[in-house]
Structures are given as C-alpha cells and as structure tokens.
Amino acid sequence: MTNQELINYIKQQMGQGIDKEEIKKELLAVGWGEKDIEEAFNITGIVQPPGPSVSSPPVQEEVSVPSTLPIVENLLKRAFSVYKARLGTFVGIVFFSFILGIFTSLLSNIIPGFVGTLFSFIVRIASIFINFWISAALIFAIKNREEKIGIVESLGRAWQKIFSFAWVSILVGFITAGGYGLFIIPGIIFSVWFVFSTYVLVSEDLRGMNAIFRSKQLVAGYWWKVLWRFFIIGVIVFVPIILFFGVFVLGLLLNFNHPVLIILLILSVVLFSLFIPPFIAVFIFLLYEDLKKQKAQITFEPPKKGTKIKFILIGIFGLLLIPIISFFIILFSLREAGGRAQDAMIVASMNQLRPIMEIYSMKNNYSYSGADCSLVELSPICNDIKNYTGETPTIKSSEDNYCFYVRLASGEYLCFTAAGFSSRKTTIFPGGSGYCDGITFNCP
C-alpha cells in the first residue's frame, strides 16, 4: 500500500509546478523506493503542469520531504561506494592498529618476573587506549571523507578526543553490560540505543552521557529498523566469514594440517581484520547520518541529572547481579554436591550392612531372624548411618529374608533388600504394608 504522506507530498509539490524528475530525485535521496514513488505518482493522477511564467511565479510553501530511512539496499550501496573511494585510508588506519598490536604484544613478554608482569599490565592498558584512538581515527576519516583527509590527519584529529572517546566507550560498555546482567533483554535494547554514541562524539562533539542520550534520541522511533539493518549487515559480513573459517577448522580437525593451509588461515585472519572493520564502520556512520536527517527538526536536550543517575545505577545493579547470581549458583551447586556426597556415604554404609547380615545369618543357623541395630555386629554401622541421617536404620528380617531402610535429610528413603542385593531411593515410606514391613520384604 502506497504511503498517504508520500501521495500528499507529491500533490503539493506538483501543485506548485515543481518538475516530476526533481520531486523523484529528492524522494530517492531520502530513501524512498523508485517503485513506491512511481505508484504514488500514478495514484495522484495529476498531469505535469507547464512551467510557471516569469511574470507570475507560483507561491511555494515550505513542505518537508516525507520522512523514512533509506532501504537497506540503498544503505549498502552507499556504504560500499564510500568504502571503495577511501579504501586506502581506511585500511591504512586499521593496519596501523594491527602493527601497534603486534608491537605491544611483543613488549608485554620481554621482561620476566614481577616487573615484567607490571610492565605487561601497563602495555595492555596502553593497547586498549590505542584501540580507542584507532576507532576514533576511522570515524574521523569517514566523517571527513569529502575533505579526503589521510591517515596522519585522521590520527591527529582523533588524538585530540582520545580520552573523551574512551570515556564514552566505557560508559556505553558499562551501562550495556549492566543491562545484559538484568536478564539479557535490557542489554539488547541498550545496545541498539547507544550504538551511535562514539559517532555522535566525533560528529557533533557531544561528550559523556550527552553523546549516549543523543544516540538514544536518534534511534527513538526507529529501534526495530536499526536492529534489522544491523542484522542484515551481520548476515552479509559474518555468515560468510564463519563458513569460510569453518572449512579451515574442519581441515585442521581432519588432520589436513599442511603448512600451506595454516599459512592461508593466518593470512585470511589478517585480511579479514584489515578489510572488514572499515566497511562496518562506514555502514554504521551512514546509518547514523540517515537518522540525523530524520531528526533534523528535533532539538537535542541534554538528559537531566536524575536520568543520568538512573542509567548509571542500572549499570551498577546489573553488573552486581551477575556475581550475586553466580555466587548463589555456585553455593547451590556446592550444597547439592555436598548432599550427593553425603548420600553416597550413607549408601556405602548401608551397603556394609549386607555382608554383616550374611555373617550374622551363618552364625544364626542360616537365619536372618532377630537381626536389628542392637546387635553387636550391626551396631557400629547403624551408628555411622545415624550420624549422617539423624535416624537409626530400620531392619526387618525373617528366617530367609530381610530388608532395611533409612530416611534421608532430603525426605527421601533409601531401601535395601536381600533379593539380588538391589537398592532403591524412594519418596514412598518403605515400612508401609506390602513393602518392608516384616511380613513382606520389598522396597517401594
């Protein structure tokens, strides 16, 4: 169904004598599909009026172009165009990061002992800031693509904002991680809301929480559309990579560990690391610019102090919840493991009653009759079981049969019979009629 806002816009523009091709060009520029535009023109049924005379130009009103995000295909084409035009600069910036990464990795392993550990820690912190620096430089190169600034200029501009960039990145990571700690869903929402925060910092010079909430403002009303675009770029970029490396991994698992295969794998990792991140950054930046166009008439209002505190508290609470939940999971697991260990000790002790019952039978003219925990032979084992369970095992016996049971701390029962030396764990009381009651010697 053709958008009514689009139809109204075309009617207004054509009524003012504006050329059809000009209208079409403007609509294509903001992301409307050509098919939708042509259909809207057909629905209006307006014949293109002749151009206005010089003496009496039509009075033109300010009419805004209907708002919509460019379709994904349009966004991908533009991203590839920008990526291709500035490929050398983009890859050069990432390559600079790659070289620095190798250098810092080597530095972190050259000094042994405590001093080496301390030095390694410092180098790793420095490498994190280097990554922030490179990321900012890449965004600057995309933002100023019309100026065609080079690698050095991009790095220079990024250096001036490295600490602001790091702070925004840390805040986003902190709040988003807290959201994931609050059972995943808030983290997904925050990830989409705040994805443009560093782009806002570079492009609009909004810092800290202002950059984060400007990103949230841009996404408002377009959350699902933004998520869909990220899903598409993820499928396009990462699914082929996963399949590609899956073939290599399969080869290695099948012992096709030829040196050439390993070299190709390493080269592939390097190439993907150099060429994929710039394209993703271009895609995100162009999507950010599209959202800015949609919100051009909306003034950004910095968040109130209370709103900032609320999101910081969400981050704190979410991150605290993770270790708290982990602690209780571990505690429960330990208690469960302890309970299983105690049950195993009880089972082992109960099993010791069986050979003693056989010895007692041989001493008692091959009769089990009269066996209970008061007997000297059985008393030590019965006392051990009582120490574990708080209850003395119940033994029922006759001349040629026996059974015994005990209640566990869990409320279940362990029941043993002489027949086949079988044992069962049950919630049914074994001393009931028809079970281990002295007449019958069965377990539930």
C-alpha positions in Angstrom: 0.0 0.0 0.0 1.4 3.4 -1.0 2.1 5.8 1.9 -0.5 8.5 2.1 2.1 11.0 3.3 4.0 10.4 0.1 1.0 10.9 -2.1 0.1 14.2 -0.3 3.7 15.4 -0.7 3.7 14.7 -4.5 0.3 16.5 -4.9 1.6 19.6 -3.0 4.9 19.7 -5.0 3.3 19.2 -8.4 0.6 21.7 -7.5 3.4 24.3 -7.1 4.7 23.5 -10.6 7.8 21.6 -9.5 9.1 19.2 -12.1 8.4 15.5 -11.6 12.0 14.5 -12.0 13.0 17.0 -9.3 10.4 15.5 -6.9 11.5 12.0 -7.7 15.2 12.9 -7.2 14.5 14.4 -3.8 12.5 11.4 -2.7 15.1 8.9 -3.9 17.7 10.9 -1.9 15.9 10.3 1.4 15.4 6.6 0.8 12.0 6.1 -0.9 12.0 3.2 -3.4 11.5 4.0 -7.1 8.5 1.6 -7.3 6.7 3.3 -4.4 7.4 6.8 -6.0 6.0 5.8 -9.4 3.0 4.2 -7.8 2.3 7.3 -5.8 2.6 9.5 -9.0 0.1 7.2 -10.7 -2.4 7.4 -7.8 -2.3 11.2 -7.8 -3.4 11.3 -11.4 -2.0 14.8 -11.8 -0.7 15.8 -15.2 2.6 17.7 -15.1 1.6 21.4 -15.4 3.6 23.7 -17.7 6.4 25.6 -16.1 5.4 28.9 -14.4 5.8 32.1 -16.4 8.5 34.6 -15.4 5.9 37.3 -14.7 3.9 35.2 -12.3 5.9 32.5 -10.4 3.9 30.2 -8.2 4.0 30.8 -4.5 5.9 28.0 -3.0 5.3 26.7 0.5 7.9 25.1 2.7 7.0 21.4 2.6 9.2 18.8 4.2 10.0 15.6 2.4 8.2 12.6 3.9 10.5 11.0 6.5 11.7 7.5 6.1 15.0 5.7 6.5 16.7 4.6 3.2 16.1 1.0 2.4 18.9 -1.5 3.3 19.9 -2.0 -0.3 20.4 1.8 -0.7 22.4 2.0 2.5 24.7 -0.9 1.5 25.3 0.6 -1.9 26.3 4.0 -0.4 28.4 2.3 2.2 30.3 0.3 -0.5 30.7 3.4 -2.6 32.3 5.4 0.3 34.4 2.3 1.4 35.7 1.8 -2.2 36.5 5.5 -2.6 38.5 5.8 0.6 39.7 2.2 1.0 43.4 3.1 1.2 42.9 5.5 4.1 40.5 3.2 6.0 42.7 0.1 5.6 45.8 2.1 6.4 44.4 3.3 9.7 43.4 -0.3 10.7 46.8 -1.6 9.5 48.5 1.0 11.8 46.4 -0.5 14.7 47.5 -4.0 13.6 51.2 -3.1 13.7 50.8 -1.4 17.1 49.0 -4.5 18.4 51.9 -6.8 17.4 54.4 -4.4 18.9 52.6 -4.1 22.2 52.1 -7.9 22.3 55.9 -8.4 21.9 56.7 -5.7 24.5 54.4 -7.4 27.1 56.5 -10.6 27.0 60.2 -9.3 27.1 60.6 -8.7 30.8 60.4 -11.7 33.2 59.2 -11.7 36.9 57.1 -9.2 38.8 58.4 -6.2 36.9 57.5 -8.0 33.6 54.0 -8.6 34.9 53.6 -5.0 35.9 55.0 -3.8 32.5 52.7 -6.2 30.7 49.7 -4.8 32.5 50.7 -1.2 31.6 51.2 -2.2 27.9 47.8 -3.9 27.8 46.1 -0.8 29.2 48.0 1.3 26.6 46.8 -1.1 23.9 43.2 -0.5 24.9 43.7 3.2 24.5 45.4 2.6 21.2 42.3 0.7 20.0 40.1 3.7 21.1 42.4 6.0 19.2 42.3 3.9 16.0 38.5 3.6 16.2 38.1 7.4 16.6 40.5 8.0 13.7 38.5 5.7 11.5 35.3 7.6 12.3 37.0 10.9 11.6 38.2 9.6 8.2 34.6 8.6 7.3 33.1 11.8 8.6 35.6 14.0 6.7 35.6 11.8 3.6 34.7 14.8 1.3 37.9 16.5 2.6 39.8 13.3 1.8 41.9 13.6 4.9 44.7 11.0 5.1 45.9 8.5 7.8 48.1 11.0 9.6 45.4 13.7 9.7 42.7 11.3 10.9 45.0 10.0 13.7 45.8 13.6 14.6 42.2 14.7 14.9 41.4 11.5 16.8 44.2 12.1 19.3 42.5 15.3 20.4 39.4 13.3 21.5 41.0 10.1 22.7 40.1 10.5 26.3 36.5 11.6 25.5 36.2 8.7 23.1 37.5 6.3 25.8 35.1 7.7 28.4 32.0 7.4 26.1 33.0 3.9 25.1 33.5 2.8 28.8 30.1 4.4 29.8 28.3 2.6 26.9 30.0 -0.7 27.8 29.3 -0.3 31.5 25.6 0.5 31.1 25.0 -2.1 28.3 26.8 -4.8 30.3 24.6 -3.9 33.3 21.6 -4.3 31.0 22.7 -7.7 30.0 23.1 -8.6 33.6 19.4 -7.7 34.1 18.4 -10.9 32.2 19.6 -10.0 28.7 16.7 -8.1 27.2 17.6 -4.6 28.6 21.2 -5.2 27.3 19.8 -5.8 23.7 17.7 -2.6 24.0 20.7 -0.5 25.2 23.0 -2.0 22.5 20.8 -0.5 19.8 20.0 2.7 21.7 23.7 3.6 22.3 25.4 2.1 19.2 26.0 5.6 17.7 27.4 7.2 20.9 31.0 7.4 19.7 29.8 8.6 16.2 27.9 11.4 17.9 31.1 12.4 19.9 33.1 12.6 16.7 30.5 14.2 14.5 28.6 16.5 16.9 31.2 17.0 19.7 28.7 15.8 22.4 30.6 14.1 25.2 29.9 11.6 28.0 26.2 11.0 28.8 25.2 13.6 26.3 26.6 11.5 23.4 24.9 8.4 24.8 21.5 10.1 25.0 21.8 11.8 21.7 22.3 8.3 20.2 19.2 7.2 22.1 17.3 10.2 20.7 18.3 9.3 17.1 17.2 5.7 17.5 13.9 6.6 19.1 11.1 5.5 16.8 13.4 3.5 14.6 14.6 0.9 17.1 13.4 -2.1 15.1 14.6 -0.7 11.8 18.0 0.0 13.2 18.2 -3.6 14.6 17.1 -5.0 11.3 19.9 -3.2 9.5 22.4 -4.5 11.9 21.0 -8.0 11.5 21.4 -7.7 7.7 25.0 -6.4 7.9 25.8 -9.2 10.4 24.4 -11.8 8.0 26.2 -10.4 5.0 29.5 -10.0 6.7 29.8 -12.6 9.4 28.0 -15.7 7.9 30.4 -16.0 5.0 33.3 -15.5 7.4 32.0 -18.2 9.7 31.6 -20.6 6.8 35.0 -19.7 5.4 36.9 -20.3 8.6 34.7 -23.4 9.3 36.2 -25.0 6.2 39.7 -24.3 7.5 38.9 -25.6 11.0 37.3 -28.7 9.6 40.5 -29.3 7.6 42.6 -29.0 10.7 40.3 -31.3 12.7 40.7 -33.9 9.9 44.5 -33.6 10.2 44.9 -31.7 6.9 47.4 -29.6 8.8 49.6 -28.9 5.8 51.8 -25.8 6.3 50.2 -24.1 3.3 46.7 -24.5 4.9 48.0 -22.9 8.1 49.6 -20.0 6.3 46.4 -19.4 4.3 44.4 -19.4 7.6 46.8 -16.8 9.1 46.7 -14.6 6.0 42.9 -14.9 5.9 42.6 -13.7 9.5 44.9 -10.7 8.8 43.0 -9.8 5.6 39.6 -10.0 7.3 40.9 -8.0 10.2 42.1 -5.2 7.8 39.2 -5.0 5.4 36.0 -5.9 7.3 36.0 -3.4 10.2 36.2 -0.3 8.0 33.2 -1.4 5.9 31.1 -2.0 9.1 32.2 1.4 10.4 31.2 3.1 7.2 27.8 1.3 7.2 27.1 2.4 10.8 28.2 6.0 10.1 25.9 6.4 7.1 23.0 4.9 9.1 23.8 7.5 11.8 23.7 10.3 9.2 20.4 9.0 7.8 18.9 9.1 11.4 20.3 12.6 11.8 18.4 13.7 8.7 15.2 12.2 10.0 15.6 14.1 13.3 16.9 17.3 11.8 13.9 19.3 13.1 14.2 17.9 16.7 16.5 19.8 19.1 18.6 17.7 21.4 18.0 18.4 25.1 20.8 17.1 27.5 19.4 14.5 29.9 18.6 15.6 33.4 20.9 14.6 36.3 18.3 12.1 37.6 18.1 10.3 34.3 21.9 10.0 34.1 22.0 8.6 37.6 19.2 6.1 36.8 21.2 4.6 33.9 24.4 4.5 36.0 22.5 2.7 38.7 21.2 0.2 36.1 24.8 -0.5 35.1 25.9 -0.9 38.7 23.0 -3.1 39.7 23.2 -5.2 36.5 26.9 -5.8 37.0 26.5 -6.6 40.7 23.6 -9.0 39.9 25.9 -11.2 37.7 28.4 -12.1 40.6 25.5 -12.4 43.0 23.6 -14.8 40.8 26.9 -16.7 40.1 27.6 -16.9 43.9 24.2 -18.4 44.6 24.5 -20.8 41.7 27.9 -21.9 43.0 26.6 -22.1 46.6 23.6 -24.2 45.4 25.9 -26.4 43.4 28.2 -27.0 46.3 25.3 -27.7 48.6 23.9 -30.1 46.1 27.3 -31.7 45.6 27.6 -31.9 49.4 24.2 -33.6 49.6 25.1 -36.1 46.9 28.4 -36.8 48.7 26.6 -37.4 52.0 24.0 -39.6 50.2 26.9 -41.6 48.7 28.4 -42.1 52.2 25.0 -43.3 53.5 24.6 -45.7 50.6 28.1 -47.0 51.2 27.4 -47.5 54.9 24.1 -49.1 54.2 25.8 -51.5 51.8 28.1 -52.5 54.6 25.1 -53.9 56.4 24.6 -56.6 53.8 27.8 -58.6 54.3 27.3 -58.3 58.1 23.8 -59.7 57.7 25.2 -62.7 55.8 27.8 -63.3 58.6 25.0 -63.0 61.2 22.9 -65.5 59.2 25.7 -68.1 59.2 26.2 -67.7 62.9 22.4 -68.0 63.5 21.9 -71.3 61.7 21.5 -69.5 58.3 18.6 -67.4 59.6 18.2 -63.6 59.4 15.6 -63.7 62.1 16.2 -61.3 65.0 18.6 -59.0 63.2 18.4 -55.4 64.3 20.7 -52.5 65.1 21.1 -53.5 68.7 23.2 -56.5 67.7 26.9 -56.1 68.4 27.7 -56.9 64.7 25.4 -54.3 63.3 25.5 -51.6 65.9 28.7 -49.8 64.7 27.4 -49.4 61.1 24.0 -48.4 62.3 25.6 -45.7 64.5 27.6 -44.4 61.5 24.4 -44.1 59.4 22.6 -42.3 62.3 25.5 -39.8 62.4 24.7 -39.0 58.7 20.9 -39.0 58.8 20.0 -38.5 62.4 18.0 -41.7 62.4 18.8 -45.3 63.1 18.1 -47.6 60.1 15.1 -49.9 60.4 15.9 -53.6 59.8 13.1 -56.1 59.2 14.0 -59.8 59.0 12.7 -63.3 58.9 14.5 -66.7 58.6 15.2 -66.4 54.9 14.8 -62.8 54.0 15.4 -59.2 55.2 15.2 -55.6 54.2 16.3 -52.3 55.8 15.7 -48.6 55.1 16.6 -45.2 56.5 15.2 -41.7 55.9 17.5 -39.1 54.3 17.7 -35.4 55.0 16.0 -34.7 51.7 12.9 -36.6 52.9 13.5 -39.5 50.6 14.3 -43.0 51.7 17.0 -45.5 50.9 15.6 -49.0 50.9 17.7 -52.2 50.5 16.5 -55.8 50.1 18.3 -59.1 50.3 16.9 -60.3 46.9 19.5 -59.7 44.4 21.2 -57.1 46.6 19.1 -54.4 45.0 18.7 -50.9 46.4 16.2 -48.2 45.6 15.7 -44.5 46.5 12.1 -43.5 47.0 9.7 -40.9 48.4 7.3 -43.6 49.5 7.5 -44.8 53.1 9.2 -48.3 52.9 7.7 -49.5 56.2 4.2 -49.5 54.8 2.1 -52.6 54.3 3.3 -54.7 51.4 6.8 -53.3 51.5 9.5 -53.7 54.1 7.1 -54.4 57.0 8.5 -57.7 58.4 5.9 -59.8 56.5 7.0 -58.7 53.1 10.5 -57.6 52.2 10.1 -55.4 49.2 11.1 -51.8 48.6 8.6 -49.3 47.1 
